[in-house]
Amino acid sequence: MDVAAYLTRIGAARPAAPTSSSLTALHRAHVRSVPFEDYDIHTGVTISLEPDALERKIVHRRRGGYCYELNGLFGTLLRELGFAVTLVAAFSLDDDGARGPDLDHLRLLVDAVDGSWIVDVGNGARWPEPVPRRPGVHGRVQVYSDGGVWWTTERRGDGRWERGWAWTPQPQDLADFAERNRYQQYDPGSDFVGRRFAALATPTGRISLVNGVFSELAHGTRTERELSPAEEWALLADRFGIVLDRPWAERVPQLASC
C-alpha cells in the first residue's frame, strides 16, 4: 500500500504512534474526504474487493465506495500505521431478535495503544469518529453487548434512537465478503441496486444524494432539493469529489433507509 498517497488523499498526517487520538483524527479525515457511494453499480462497473483494485479506485482515482470497500481499505491503512485491526461481519438485528443476513456490513474493531474502538468509515458518513468499544452511551451512539453479540443504536435528529448494525467478534478476512459483495451489486433485492447514493460528512453535518435528491444537514438544519441529471452529475464532482467517466442507468427507485 502507498501509505503516503492514502494519507494525502484524506488530508491527514502520518501519526507518530497508533494512539486513540491519532485514530480519531484519521477517522474524521476519512469520512470528510472519501464519500460513501455506490455509483459503480449504476454505471456498470464491477466492484472488486482485491486490495490493489481498492487502492486504485479510492486513493488514486479519488472515488468513494461502500462498506466493504471503505472499511476494507481503511483497515489495511490502520494496520500499516501500527494499529491492531479485526474485520467483523455485521448484520441487522430487530427488536424482536430477528437476525438479518450475515456479512451484510463490514465493521472494524481497532486497538490503539491506549484504547479499544469500533471504527466505521463505511456507514453512510453517519459516524464522524470512532466509538469506544464498551457498552454505554458515547455521544450519539449507544453500544450494547449481550451473550457475545454486540450492537449499536444511533440517535437521530428528532431525538429517537434507531437500531444500527450488530456483530460478533469473530474475525473475518476481506475475501469472506465476496459473495455478499456480488449480491449487493446485482441482486434486485439489494438496496443498492435500486438507489443511487452518495454521502459525505462535513464540518457542520452531512451531505447526501439519493436518486437525484440532494440533502444537506448543517448546524442541525436540513435542506433538500431535487436535481436534474445534469445538476446531479455536476454536484457529484463539486460537492462529493466523484468524477464519473460514464452515465448511470436509470432504474425504478426502491424504498430504502439512507
C-alpha positions, 0 to 999 in steps of 0.5 A, a space after each residue: 500500500 502507498 501509505 503516503 498517497 492514502 494519507 494525502 488523499 484524506 488530508 491527514 498526517 502520518 501519526 507518530 504512534 497508533 494512539 486513540 487520538 491519532 485514530 480519531 483524527 484519521 477517522 474524521 479525515 476519512 469520512 470528510 474526504 472519501 464519500 460513501 457511494 455506490 455509483 459503480 453499480 449504476 454505471 456498470 462497473 464491477 466492484 472488486 474487493 482485491 486490495 490493489 483494485 481498492 487502492 486504485 479506485 479510492 486513493 488514486 482515482 479519488 472515488 468513494 465506495 461502500 462498506 466493504 470497500 471503505 472499511 476494507 481499505 481503511 483497515 489495511 491503512 490502520 494496520 500499516 500505521 501500527 494499529 491492531 485491526 479485526 474485520 467483523 461481519 455485521 448484520 441487522 438485528 430487530 427488536 424482536 431478535 430477528 437476525 438479518 443476513 450475515 456479512 451484510 456490513 463490514 465493521 472494524 474493531 481497532 486497538 490503539 495503544 491506549 484504547 479499544 474502538 469500533 471504527 466505521 468509515 463505511 456507514 453512510 458518513 453517519 459516524 464522524 469518529 470512532 466509538 469506544 468499544 464498551 457498552 454505554 452511551 458515547 455521544 450519539 451512539 449507544 453500544 450494547 453487548 449481550 451473550 457475545 453479540 454486540 450492537 449499536 443504536 444511533 440517535 437521530 435528529 428528532 431525538 429517537 434512537 434507531 437500531 444500527 448494525 450488530 456483530 460478533 467478534 469473530 474475525 473475518 478476512 476481506 475475501 469472506 465478503 465476496 459473495 455478499 459483495 456480488 449480491 449487493 451489486 446485482 441482486 434486485 433485492 439489494 438496496 443498492 441496486 435500486 438507489 443511487 447514493 452518495 454521502 459525505 460528512 462535513 464540518 457542520 453535518 452531512 451531505 447526501 444524494 439519493 436518486 437525484 435528491 440532494 440533502 444537506 444537514 448543517 448546524 442541525 438544519 436540513 435542506 433538500 432539493 431535487 436535481 436534474 441529471 445534469 445538476 446531479 452529475 455536476 454536484 457529484 464532482 463539486 460537492 462529493 469529489 466523484 468524477 464519473 467517466 460514464 452515465 448511470 442507468 436509470 432504474 425504478 427507485 426502491 424504498 430504502 433507509 439512507 
